[in-house]
Amino acid sequence: MTEKVADSVIEEIHRTREAISKRFDGNTAAIAEDAARRQAASNRPVWKPKSFGECLQPTGQSVTRYTRNVLAGG
């Protein structure tokens, strides 16, 4: 039963995506512009990161510290 529900959700996503694509003749720039316009018109709060370009994944020494901590059982 869970698989059938998941399939129907995925099918709905595909139908919606196809309908949007047809409405804009597959023009992804027009789709993005429309989405931005609707988002601005909604007056809903939108999360924005404090800084662009900030690395969200651990890198360099932080990975080494994390790995040592995990291996040590911490």
mmCIF file of the N, C-alpha and C atoms, coordinates in Angstrom:
data_MODEL
# 
_entry.id   MODEL 
# 
loop_
_atom_site.group_PDB 
_atom_site.id 
_atom_site.type_symbol 
_atom_site.label_atom_id 
_atom_site.label_alt_id 
_atom_site.label_comp_id 
_atom_site.label_asym_id 
_atom_site.label_entity_id 
_atom_site.label_seq_id 
_atom_site.pdbx_PDB_ins_code 
_atom_site.Cartn_x 
_atom_site.Cartn_y 
_atom_site.Cartn_z 
_atom_site.occupancy 
_atom_site.B_iso_or_equiv 
_atom_site.pdbx_formal_charge 
_atom_site.auth_seq_id 
_atom_site.auth_comp_id 
_atom_site.auth_asym_id 
_atom_site.auth_atom_id 
_atom_site.pdbx_PDB_model_num 
ATOM 1   N N  . MET A 1 1  ? 0.821  -1.188 0.000   1.00 0.00 ? 1  MET A N  1 
ATOM 2   C CA . MET A 1 1  ? 0.000  0.000  0.000   1.00 0.00 ? 1  MET A CA 1 
ATOM 3   C C  . MET A 1 1  ? 0.868  1.256  0.000   1.00 0.00 ? 1  MET A C  1 
ATOM 4   N N  . THR A 1 2  ? 1.931  1.270  0.761   1.00 0.00 ? 2  THR A N  1 
ATOM 5   C CA . THR A 1 2  ? 2.813  2.435  0.806   1.00 0.00 ? 2  THR A CA 1 
ATOM 6   C C  . THR A 1 2  ? 3.426  2.695  -0.560  1.00 0.00 ? 2  THR A C  1 
ATOM 7   N N  . GLU A 1 3  ? 3.822  1.628  -1.249  1.00 0.00 ? 3  GLU A N  1 
ATOM 8   C CA . GLU A 1 3  ? 4.430  1.786  -2.572  1.00 0.00 ? 3  GLU A CA 1 
ATOM 9   C C  . GLU A 1 3  ? 3.446  2.417  -3.549  1.00 0.00 ? 3  GLU A C  1 
ATOM 10  N N  . LYS A 1 4  ? 2.185  2.019  -3.501  1.00 0.00 ? 4  LYS A N  1 
ATOM 11  C CA . LYS A 1 4  ? 1.171  2.561  -4.403  1.00 0.00 ? 4  LYS A CA 1 
ATOM 12  C C  . LYS A 1 4  ? 0.943  4.049  -4.128  1.00 0.00 ? 4  LYS A C  1 
ATOM 13  N N  . VAL A 1 5  ? 0.915  4.430  -2.852  1.00 0.00 ? 5  VAL A N  1 
ATOM 14  C CA . VAL A 1 5  ? 0.754  5.842  -2.493  1.00 0.00 ? 5  VAL A CA 1 
ATOM 15  C C  . VAL A 1 5  ? 1.948  6.631  -3.010  1.00 0.00 ? 5  VAL A C  1 
ATOM 16  N N  . ALA A 1 6  ? 3.157  6.117  -2.797  1.00 0.00 ? 6  ALA A N  1 
ATOM 17  C CA . ALA A 1 6  ? 4.363  6.798  -3.264  1.00 0.00 ? 6  ALA A CA 1 
ATOM 18  C C  . ALA A 1 6  ? 4.329  6.948  -4.777  1.00 0.00 ? 6  ALA A C  1 
ATOM 19  N N  . ASP A 1 7  ? 3.904  5.897  -5.482  1.00 0.00 ? 7  ASP A N  1 
ATOM 20  C CA . ASP A 1 7  ? 3.813  5.961  -6.935  1.00 0.00 ? 7  ASP A CA 1 
ATOM 21  C C  . ASP A 1 7  ? 2.827  7.031  -7.372  1.00 0.00 ? 7  ASP A C  1 
ATOM 22  N N  . SER A 1 8  ? 1.686  7.142  -6.702  1.00 0.00 ? 8  SER A N  1 
ATOM 23  C CA . SER A 1 8  ? 0.693  8.134  -7.098  1.00 0.00 ? 8  SER A CA 1 
ATOM 24  C C  . SER A 1 8  ? 1.204  9.549  -6.845  1.00 0.00 ? 8  SER A C  1 
ATOM 25  N N  . VAL A 1 9  ? 1.967  9.733  -5.785  1.00 0.00 ? 9  VAL A N  1 
ATOM 26  C CA . VAL A 1 9  ? 2.553  11.051 -5.508  1.00 0.00 ? 9  VAL A CA 1 
ATOM 27  C C  . VAL A 1 9  ? 3.567  11.402 -6.589  1.00 0.00 ? 9  VAL A C  1 
ATOM 28  N N  . ILE A 1 10 ? 4.412  10.462 -6.930  1.00 0.00 ? 10 ILE A N  1 
ATOM 29  C CA . ILE A 1 10 ? 5.410  10.698 -7.976  1.00 0.00 ? 10 ILE A CA 1 
ATOM 30  C C  . ILE A 1 10 ? 4.734  10.966 -9.312  1.00 0.00 ? 10 ILE A C  1 
ATOM 31  N N  . GLU A 1 11 ? 3.692  10.215 -9.624  1.00 0.00 ? 11 GLU A N  1 
ATOM 32  C CA . GLU A 1 11 ? 2.957  10.447 -10.871 1.00 0.00 ? 11 GLU A CA 1 
ATOM 33  C C  . GLU A 1 11 ? 2.350  11.844 -10.897 1.00 0.00 ? 11 GLU A C  1 
ATOM 34  N N  . GLU A 1 12 ? 1.813  12.297 -9.771  1.00 0.00 ? 12 GLU A N  1 
ATOM 35  C CA . GLU A 1 12 ? 1.242  13.649 -9.686  1.00 0.00 ? 12 GLU A CA 1 
ATOM 36  C C  . GLU A 1 12 ? 2.323  14.708 -9.896  1.00 0.00 ? 12 GLU A C  1 
ATOM 37  N N  . ILE A 1 13 ? 3.495  14.480 -9.321  1.00 0.00 ? 13 ILE A N  1 
ATOM 38  C CA . ILE A 1 13 ? 4.614  15.408 -9.521  1.00 0.00 ? 13 ILE A CA 1 
ATOM 39  C C  . ILE A 1 13 ? 4.971  15.481 -10.998 1.00 0.00 ? 13 ILE A C  1 
ATOM 40  N N  . HIS A 1 14 ? 5.050  14.337 -11.657 1.00 0.00 ? 14 HIS A N  1 
ATOM 41  C CA . HIS A 1 14 ? 5.380  14.313 -13.088 1.00 0.00 ? 14 HIS A CA 1 
ATOM 42  C C  . HIS A 1 14 ? 4.308  15.011 -13.919 1.00 0.00 ? 14 HIS A C  1 
ATOM 43  N N  . ARG A 1 15 ? 3.032  14.788 -13.598 1.00 0.00 ? 15 ARG A N  1 
ATOM 44  C CA . ARG A 1 15 ? 1.944  15.455 -14.343 1.00 0.00 ? 15 ARG A CA 1 
ATOM 45  C C  . ARG A 1 15 ? 2.007  16.969 -14.167 1.00 0.00 ? 15 ARG A C  1 
ATOM 46  N N  . THR A 1 16 ? 2.248  17.399 -12.938 1.00 0.00 ? 16 THR A N  1 
ATOM 47  C CA . THR A 1 16 ? 2.326  18.839 -12.665 1.00 0.00 ? 16 THR A CA 1 
ATOM 48  C C  . THR A 1 16 ? 3.508  19.456 -13.397 1.00 0.00 ? 16 THR A C  1 
ATOM 49  N N  . ARG A 1 17 ? 4.642  18.803 -13.334 1.00 0.00 ? 17 ARG A N  1 
ATOM 50  C CA . ARG A 1 17 ? 5.841  19.312 -14.012 1.00 0.00 ? 17 ARG A CA 1 
ATOM 51  C C  . ARG A 1 17 ? 5.631  19.389 -15.518 1.00 0.00 ? 17 ARG A C  1 
ATOM 52  N N  . GLU A 1 18 ? 4.985  18.382 -16.080 1.00 0.00 ? 18 GLU A N  1 
ATOM 53  C CA . GLU A 1 18 ? 4.713  18.382 -17.520 1.00 0.00 ? 18 GLU A CA 1 
ATOM 54  C C  . GLU A 1 18 ? 3.740  19.499 -17.896 1.00 0.00 ? 18 GLU A C  1 
ATOM 55  N N  . ALA A 1 19 ? 2.712  19.716 -17.078 1.00 0.00 ? 19 ALA A N  1 
ATOM 56  C CA . ALA A 1 19 ? 1.737  20.780 -17.357 1.00 0.00 ? 19 ALA A CA 1 
ATOM 57  C C  . ALA A 1 19 ? 2.406  22.154 -17.320 1.00 0.00 ? 19 ALA A C  1 
ATOM 58  N N  . ILE A 1 20 ? 3.266  22.370 -16.340 1.00 0.00 ? 20 ILE A N  1 
ATOM 59  C CA . ILE A 1 20 ? 3.981  23.650 -16.250 1.00 0.00 ? 20 ILE A CA 1 
ATOM 60  C C  . ILE A 1 20 ? 4.887  23.823 -17.460 1.00 0.00 ? 20 ILE A C  1 
ATOM 61  N N  . SER A 1 21 ? 5.595  22.771 -17.824 1.00 0.00 ? 21 SER A N  1 
ATOM 62  C CA . SER A 1 21 ? 6.486  22.837 -18.980 1.00 0.00 ? 21 SER A CA 1 
ATOM 63  C C  . SER A 1 21 ? 5.719  23.159 -20.258 1.00 0.00 ? 21 SER A C  1 
ATOM 64  N N  . LYS A 1 22 ? 4.556  22.534 -20.443 1.00 0.00 ? 22 LYS A N  1 
ATOM 65  C CA . LYS A 1 22 ? 3.737  22.809 -21.633 1.00 0.00 ? 22 LYS A CA 1 
ATOM 66  C C  . LYS A 1 22 ? 3.239  24.247 -21.640 1.00 0.00 ? 22 LYS A C  1 
ATOM 67  N N  . ARG A 1 23 ? 2.845  24.753 -20.467 1.00 0.00 ? 23 ARG A N  1 
ATOM 68  C CA . ARG A 1 23 ? 2.312  26.112 -20.379 1.00 0.00 ? 23 ARG A CA 1 
ATOM 69  C C  . ARG A 1 23 ? 3.351  27.145 -20.819 1.00 0.00 ? 23 ARG A C  1 
ATOM 70  N N  . PHE A 1 24 ? 4.626  26.850 -20.606 1.00 0.00 ? 24 PHE A N  1 
ATOM 71  C CA . PHE A 1 24 ? 5.697  27.786 -20.967 1.00 0.00 ? 24 PHE A CA 1 
ATOM 72  C C  . PHE A 1 24 ? 6.527  27.276 -22.142 1.00 0.00 ? 24 PHE A C  1 
ATOM 73  N N  . ASP A 1 25 ? 5.994  26.327 -22.888 1.00 0.00 ? 25 ASP A N  1 
ATOM 74  C CA . ASP A 1 25 ? 6.688  25.743 -24.050 1.00 0.00 ? 25 ASP A CA 1 
ATOM 75  C C  . ASP A 1 25 ? 8.106  25.281 -23.710 1.00 0.00 ? 25 ASP A C  1 
ATOM 76  N N  . GLY A 1 26 ? 8.287  24.769 -22.498 1.00 0.00 ? 26 GLY A N  1 
ATOM 77  C CA . GLY A 1 26 ? 9.584  24.241 -22.088 1.00 0.00 ? 26 GLY A CA 1 
ATOM 78  C C  . GLY A 1 26 ? 10.636 25.298 -21.802 1.00 0.00 ? 26 GLY A C  1 
ATOM 79  N N  . ASN A 1 27 ? 10.246 26.568 -21.788 1.00 0.00 ? 27 ASN A N  1 
ATOM 80  C CA . ASN A 1 27 ? 11.185 27.669 -21.551 1.00 0.00 ? 27 ASN A CA 1 
ATOM 81  C C  . ASN A 1 27 ? 11.457 27.777 -20.051 1.00 0.00 ? 27 ASN A C  1 
ATOM 82  N N  . THR A 1 28 ? 12.610 27.246 -19.623 1.00 0.00 ? 28 THR A N  1 
ATOM 83  C CA . THR A 1 28 ? 12.911 27.218 -18.193 1.00 0.00 ? 28 THR A CA 1 
ATOM 84  C C  . THR A 1 28 ? 13.095 28.618 -17.604 1.00 0.00 ? 28 THR A C  1 
ATOM 85  N N  . ALA A 1 29 ? 13.589 29.554 -18.400 1.00 0.00 ? 29 ALA A N  1 
ATOM 86  C CA . ALA A 1 29 ? 13.734 30.932 -17.907 1.00 0.00 ? 29 ALA A CA 1 
ATOM 87  C C  . ALA A 1 29 ? 12.359 31.523 -17.602 1.00 0.00 ? 29 ALA A C  1 
ATOM 88  N N  . ALA A 1 30 ? 11.387 31.273 -18.479 1.00 0.00 ? 30 ALA A N  1 
ATOM 89  C CA . ALA A 1 30 ? 10.027 31.781 -18.262 1.00 0.00 ? 30 ALA A CA 1 
ATOM 90  C C  . ALA A 1 30 ? 9.386  31.107 -17.048 1.00 0.00 ? 30 ALA A C  1 
ATOM 91  N N  . ILE A 1 31 ? 9.660  29.823 -16.863 1.00 0.00 ? 31 ILE A N  1 
ATOM 92  C CA . ILE A 1 31 ? 9.135  29.099 -15.699 1.00 0.00 ? 31 ILE A CA 1 
ATOM 93  C C  . ILE A 1 31 ? 9.704  29.709 -14.420 1.00 0.00 ? 31 ILE A C  1 
ATOM 94  N N  . ALA A 1 32 ? 11.009 29.965 -14.407 1.00 0.00 ? 32 ALA A N  1 
ATOM 95  C CA . ALA A 1 32 ? 11.654 30.545 -13.227 1.00 0.00 ? 32 ALA A CA 1 
ATOM 96  C C  . ALA A 1 32 ? 11.135 31.957 -12.954 1.00 0.00 ? 32 ALA A C  1 
ATOM 97  N N  . GLU A 1 33 ? 10.955 32.753 -14.012 1.00 0.00 ? 33 GLU A N  1 
ATOM 98  C CA . GLU A 1 33 ? 10.429 34.114 -13.842 1.00 0.00 ? 33 GLU A CA 1 
ATOM 99  C C  . GLU A 1 33 ? 9.019  34.081 -13.259 1.00 0.00 ? 33 GLU A C  1 
ATOM 100 N N  . ASP A 1 34 ? 8.190  33.167 -13.748 1.00 0.00 ? 34 ASP A N  1 
ATOM 101 C CA . ASP A 1 34 ? 6.826  33.047 -13.236 1.00 0.00 ? 34 ASP A CA 1 
ATOM 102 C C  . ASP A 1 34 ? 6.832  32.620 -11.769 1.00 0.00 ? 34 ASP A C  1 
ATOM 103 N N  . ALA A 1 35 ? 7.695  31.668 -11.434 1.00 0.00 ? 35 ALA A N  1 
ATOM 104 C CA . ALA A 1 35 ? 7.785  31.206 -10.044 1.00 0.00 ? 35 ALA A CA 1 
ATOM 105 C C  . ALA A 1 35 ? 8.228  32.346 -9.126  1.00 0.00 ? 35 ALA A C  1 
ATOM 106 N N  . ALA A 1 36 ? 9.202  33.135 -9.570  1.00 0.00 ? 36 ALA A N  1 
ATOM 107 C CA . ALA A 1 36 ? 9.677  34.265 -8.765  1.00 0.00 ? 36 ALA A CA 1 
ATOM 108 C C  . ALA A 1 36 ? 8.575  35.309 -8.598  1.00 0.00 ? 36 ALA A C  1 
ATOM 109 N N  . ARG A 1 37 ? 7.812  35.556 -9.656  1.00 0.00 ? 37 ARG A N  1 
ATOM 110 C CA . ARG A 1 37 ? 6.714  36.524 -9.591  1.00 0.00 ? 37 ARG A CA 1 
ATOM 111 C C  . ARG A 1 37 ? 5.645  36.062 -8.609  1.00 0.00 ? 37 ARG A C  1 
ATOM 112 N N  . ARG A 1 38 ? 5.265  34.776 -8.691  1.00 0.00 ? 38 ARG A N  1 
ATOM 113 C CA . ARG A 1 38 ? 4.247  34.236 -7.785  1.00 0.00 ? 38 ARG A CA 1 
ATOM 114 C C  . ARG A 1 38 ? 4.738  34.234 -6.343  1.00 0.00 ? 38 ARG A C  1 
ATOM 115 N N  . GLN A 1 39 ? 6.021  33.935 -6.160  1.00 0.00 ? 39 GLN A N  1 
ATOM 116 C CA . GLN A 1 39 ? 6.600  33.939 -4.816  1.00 0.00 ? 39 GLN A CA 1 
ATOM 117 C C  . GLN A 1 39 ? 6.551  35.345 -4.222  1.00 0.00 ? 39 GLN A C  1 
ATOM 118 N N  . ALA A 1 40 ? 6.932  36.346 -4.998  1.00 0.00 ? 40 ALA A N  1 
ATOM 119 C CA . ALA A 1 40 ? 6.912  37.735 -4.517  1.00 0.00 ? 40 ALA A CA 1 
ATOM 120 C C  . ALA A 1 40 ? 5.487  38.183 -4.211  1.00 0.00 ? 40 ALA A C  1 
ATOM 121 N N  . ALA A 1 41 ? 4.534  37.768 -5.031  1.00 0.00 ? 41 ALA A N  1 
ATOM 122 C CA . ALA A 1 41 ? 3.137  38.171 -4.844  1.00 0.00 ? 41 ALA A CA 1 
ATOM 123 C C  . ALA A 1 41 ? 2.491  37.485 -3.641  1.00 0.00 ? 41 ALA A C  1 
ATOM 124 N N  . SER A 1 42 ? 3.055  36.374 -3.198  1.00 0.00 ? 42 SER A N  1 
ATOM 125 C CA . SER A 1 42 ? 2.448  35.610 -2.103  1.00 0.00 ? 42 SER A CA 1 
ATOM 126 C C  . SER A 1 42 ? 2.618  36.282 -0.744  1.00 0.00 ? 42 SER A C  1 
ATOM 127 N N  . ASN A 1 43 ? 3.587  37.184 -0.632  1.00 0.00 ? 43 ASN A N  1 
ATOM 128 C CA . ASN A 1 43 ? 3.893  37.852 0.639   1.00 0.00 ? 43 ASN A CA 1 
ATOM 129 C C  . ASN A 1 43 ? 4.226  36.872 1.764   1.00 0.00 ? 43 ASN A C  1 
ATOM 130 N N  . ARG A 1 44 ? 4.693  35.701 1.413   1.00 0.00 ? 44 ARG A N  1 
ATOM 131 C CA . ARG A 1 44 ? 5.118  34.722 2.415   1.00 0.00 ? 44 ARG A CA 1 
ATOM 132 C C  . ARG A 1 44 ? 6.602  34.916 2.692   1.00 0.00 ? 44 ARG A C  1 
ATOM 133 N N  . PRO A 1 45 ? 7.039  34.644 3.913   1.00 0.00 ? 45 PRO A N  1 
ATOM 134 C CA . PRO A 1 45 ? 8.470  34.787 4.203   1.00 0.00 ? 45 PRO A CA 1 
ATOM 135 C C  . PRO A 1 45 ? 9.273  33.743 3.433   1.00 0.00 ? 45 PRO A C  1 
ATOM 136 N N  . VAL A 1 46 ? 10.434 34.144 2.967   1.00 0.00 ? 46 VAL A N  1 
ATOM 137 C CA . VAL A 1 46 ? 11.314 33.259 2.216   1.00 0.00 ? 46 VAL A CA 1 
ATOM 138 C C  . VAL A 1 46 ? 12.660 33.223 2.920   1.00 0.00 ? 46 VAL A C  1 
ATOM 139 N N  . TRP A 1 47 ? 13.158 32.030 3.213   1.00 0.00 ? 47 TRP A N  1 
ATOM 140 C CA . TRP A 1 47 ? 14.455 31.894 3.864   1.00 0.00 ? 47 TRP A CA 1 
ATOM 141 C C  . TRP A 1 47 ? 15.553 32.253 2.879   1.00 0.00 ? 47 TRP A C  1 
ATOM 142 N N  . LYS A 1 48 ? 16.496 33.060 3.341   1.00 0.00 ? 48 LYS A N  1 
ATOM 143 C CA . LYS A 1 48 ? 17.664 33.410 2.540   1.00 0.00 ? 48 LYS A CA 1 
ATOM 144 C C  . LYS A 1 48 ? 18.886 33.204 3.419   1.00 0.00 ? 48 LYS A C  1 
ATOM 145 N N  . PRO A 1 49 ? 19.927 32.569 2.879   1.00 0.00 ? 49 PRO A N  1 
ATOM 146 C CA . PRO A 1 49 ? 21.130 32.346 3.684   1.00 0.00 ? 49 PRO A CA 1 
ATOM 147 C C  . PRO A 1 49 ? 21.789 33.672 4.048   1.00 0.00 ? 49 PRO A C  1 
ATOM 148 N N  . LYS A 1 50 ? 22.499 33.694 5.186   1.00 0.00 ? 50 LYS A N  1 
ATOM 149 C CA . LYS A 1 50 ? 23.171 34.917 5.623   1.00 0.00 ? 50 LYS A CA 1 
ATOM 150 C C  . LYS A 1 50 ? 24.280 35.309 4.664   1.00 0.00 ? 50 LYS A C  1 
ATOM 151 N N  . SER A 1 51 ? 24.987 34.324 4.139   1.00 0.00 ? 51 SER A N  1 
ATOM 152 C CA . SER A 1 51 ? 26.044 34.635 3.177   1.00 0.00 ? 51 SER A CA 1 
ATOM 153 C C  . SER A 1 51 ? 25.984 33.633 2.037   1.00 0.00 ? 51 SER A C  1 
ATOM 154 N N  . PHE A 1 52 ? 26.204 34.157 0.843   1.00 0.00 ? 52 PHE A N  1 
ATOM 155 C CA . PHE A 1 52 ? 26.234 33.277 -0.339  1.00 0.00 ? 52 PHE A CA 1 
ATOM 156 C C  . PHE A 1 52 ? 27.550 32.532 -0.328  1.00 0.00 ? 52 PHE A C  1 
ATOM 157 N N  . GLY A 1 53 ? 27.879 31.601 -0.971  1.00 0.00 ? 53 GLY A N  1 
ATOM 158 C CA . GLY A 1 53 ? 29.204 31.033 -1.064  1.00 0.00 ? 53 GLY A CA 1 
ATOM 159 C C  . GLY A 1 53 ? 29.742 30.392 0.205   1.00 0.00 ? 53 GLY A C  1 
ATOM 160 N N  . GLU A 1 54 ? 28.972 30.370 1.291   1.00 0.00 ? 54 GLU A N  1 
ATOM 161 C CA . GLU A 1 54 ? 29.450 29.723 2.509   1.00 0.00 ? 54 GLU A CA 1 
ATOM 162 C C  . GLU A 1 54 ? 29.346 28.219 2.307   1.00 0.00 ? 54 GLU A C  1 
ATOM 163 N N  . CYS A 1 55 ? 30.408 27.511 2.637   1.00 0.00 ? 55 CYS A N  1 
ATOM 164 C CA . CYS A 1 55 ? 30.434 26.068 2.447   1.00 0.00 ? 55 CYS A CA 1 
ATOM 165 C C  . CYS A 1 55 ? 29.524 25.396 3.472   1.00 0.00 ? 55 CYS A C  1 
ATOM 166 N N  . LEU A 1 56 ? 28.599 24.581 2.997   1.00 0.00 ? 56 LEU A N  1 
ATOM 167 C CA . LEU A 1 56 ? 27.674 23.898 3.887   1.00 0.00 ? 56 LEU A CA 1 
ATOM 168 C C  . LEU A 1 56 ? 28.149 22.497 4.262   1.00 0.00 ? 56 LEU A C  1 
ATOM 169 N N  . GLN A 1 57 ? 29.139 21.995 3.545   1.00 0.00 ? 57 GLN A N  1 
ATOM 170 C CA . GLN A 1 57 ? 29.667 20.669 3.826   1.00 0.00 ? 57 GLN A CA 1 
ATOM 171 C C  . GLN A 1 57 ? 31.007 20.805 4.536   1.00 0.00 ? 57 GLN A C  1 
ATOM 172 N N  . PRO A 1 58 ? 31.330 19.883 5.454   1.00 0.00 ? 58 PRO A N  1 
ATOM 173 C CA . PRO A 1 58 ? 32.622 19.956 6.131   1.00 0.00 ? 58 PRO A CA 1 
ATOM 174 C C  . PRO A 1 58 ? 33.760 19.754 5.136   1.00 0.00 ? 58 PRO A C  1 
ATOM 175 N N  . THR A 1 59 ? 34.832 20.498 5.318   1.00 0.00 ? 59 THR A N  1 
ATOM 176 C CA . THR A 1 59 ? 35.984 20.372 4.426   1.00 0.00 ? 59 THR A CA 1 
ATOM 177 C C  . THR A 1 59 ? 37.262 20.361 5.244   1.00 0.00 ? 59 THR A C  1 
ATOM 178 N N  . GLY A 1 60 ? 38.324 19.919 4.650   1.00 0.00 ? 60 GLY A N  1 
ATOM 179 C CA . GLY A 1 60 ? 39.655 20.005 5.242   1.00 0.00 ? 60 GLY A CA 1 
ATOM 180 C C  . GLY A 1 60 ? 39.748 19.443 6.640   1.00 0.00 ? 60 GLY A C  1 
ATOM 181 N N  . GLN A 1 61 ? 40.269 20.264 7.553   1.00 0.00 ? 61 GLN A N  1 
ATOM 182 C CA . GLN A 1 61 ? 40.525 19.818 8.918   1.00 0.00 ? 61 GLN A CA 1 
ATOM 183 C C  . GLN A 1 61 ? 39.254 19.438 9.662   1.00 0.00 ? 61 GLN A C  1 
ATOM 184 N N  . SER A 1 62 ? 38.140 20.085 9.351   1.00 0.00 ? 62 SER A N  1 
ATOM 185 C CA . SER A 1 62 ? 36.902 19.748 10.060  1.00 0.00 ? 62 SER A CA 1 
ATOM 186 C C  . SER A 1 62 ? 36.494 18.306 9.782   1.00 0.00 ? 62 SER A C  1 
ATOM 187 N N  . VAL A 1 63 ? 36.777 17.814 8.572   1.00 0.00 ? 63 VAL A N  1 
ATOM 188 C CA . VAL A 1 63 ? 36.469 16.418 8.244   1.00 0.00 ? 63 VAL A CA 1 
ATOM 189 C C  . VAL A 1 63 ? 37.364 15.501 9.057   1.00 0.00 ? 63 VAL A C  1 
ATOM 190 N N  . THR A 1 64 ? 38.640 15.856 9.155   1.00 0.00 ? 64 THR A N  1 
ATOM 191 C CA . THR A 1 64 ? 39.581 15.042 9.922   1.00 0.00 ? 64 THR A CA 1 
ATOM 192 C C  . THR A 1 64 ? 39.158 14.972 11.385  1.00 0.00 ? 64 THR A C  1 
ATOM 193 N N  . ARG A 1 65 ? 38.794 16.129 11.974  1.00 0.00 ? 65 ARG A N  1 
ATOM 194 C CA . ARG A 1 65 ? 38.350 16.146 13.373  1.00 0.00 ? 65 ARG A CA 1 
ATOM 195 C C  . ARG A 1 65 ? 37.091 15.301 13.543  1.00 0.00 ? 65 ARG A C  1 
ATOM 196 N N  . TYR A 1 66 ? 36.149 15.442 12.614  1.00 0.00 ? 66 TYR A N  1 
ATOM 197 C CA . TYR A 1 66 ? 34.901 14.691 12.694  1.00 0.00 ? 66 TYR A CA 1 
ATOM 198 C C  . TYR A 1 66 ? 35.185 13.194 12.619  1.00 0.00 ? 66 TYR A C  1 
ATOM 199 N N  . THR A 1 67 ? 36.033 12.786 11.685  1.00 0.00 ? 67 THR A N  1 
ATOM 200 C CA . THR A 1 67 ? 36.350 11.369 11.502  1.00 0.00 ? 67 THR A CA 1 
ATOM 201 C C  . THR A 1 67 ? 37.027 10.811 12.749  1.00 0.00 ? 67 THR A C  1 
ATOM 202 N N  . ARG A 1 68 ? 37.983 11.552 13.301  1.00 0.00 ? 68 ARG A N  1 
ATOM 203 C CA . ARG A 1 68 ? 38.656 11.091 14.521  1.00 0.00 ? 68 ARG A CA 1 
ATOM 204 C C  . ARG A 1 68 ? 37.658 10.946 15.660  1.00 0.00 ? 68 ARG A C  1 
ATOM 205 N N  . ASN A 1 69 ? 36.747 11.888 15.786  1.00 0.00 ? 69 ASN A N  1 
ATOM 206 C CA . ASN A 1 69 ? 35.743 11.852 16.846  1.00 0.00 ? 69 ASN A CA 1 
ATOM 207 C C  . ASN A 1 69 ? 34.843 10.625 16.684  1.00 0.00 ? 69 ASN A C  1 
ATOM 208 N N  . VAL A 1 70 ? 34.427 10.337 15.471  1.00 0.00 ? 70 VAL A N  1 
ATOM 209 C CA . VAL A 1 70 ? 33.564 9.180  15.211  1.00 0.00 ? 70 VAL A CA 1 
ATOM 210 C C  . VAL A 1 70 ? 34.312 7.890  15.514  1.00 0.00 ? 70 VAL A C  1 
ATOM 211 N N  . LEU A 1 71 ? 35.566 7.797  15.044  1.00 0.00 ? 71 LEU A N  1 
ATOM 212 C CA . LEU A 1 71 ? 36.350 6.588  15.276  1.00 0.00 ? 71 LEU A CA 1 
ATOM 213 C C  . LEU A 1 71 ? 36.656 6.379  16.756  1.00 0.00 ? 71 LEU A C  1 
ATOM 214 N N  . ALA A 1 72 ? 36.748 7.473  17.511  1.00 0.00 ? 72 ALA A N  1 
ATOM 215 C CA . ALA A 1 72 ? 37.023 7.381  18.944  1.00 0.00 ? 72 ALA A CA 1 
ATOM 216 C C  . ALA A 1 72 ? 35.766 7.047  19.742  1.00 0.00 ? 72 ALA A C  1 
ATOM 217 N N  . GLY A 1 73 ? 34.634 6.986  19.050  1.00 0.00 ? 73 GLY A N  1 
ATOM 218 C CA . GLY A 1 73 ? 33.392 6.638  19.725  1.00 0.00 ? 73 GLY A CA 1 
ATOM 219 C C  . GLY A 1 73 ? 32.660 7.826  20.296  1.00 0.00 ? 73 GLY A C  1 
ATOM 220 N N  . GLY A 1 74 ? 33.058 9.026  19.901  1.00 0.00 ? 74 GLY A N  1 
ATOM 221 C CA . GLY A 1 74 ? 32.425 10.235 20.442  1.00 0.00 ? 74 GLY A CA 1 
ATOM 222 C C  . GLY A 1 74 ? 31.425 10.752 19.551  1.00 0.00 ? 74 GLY A C  1 
# 
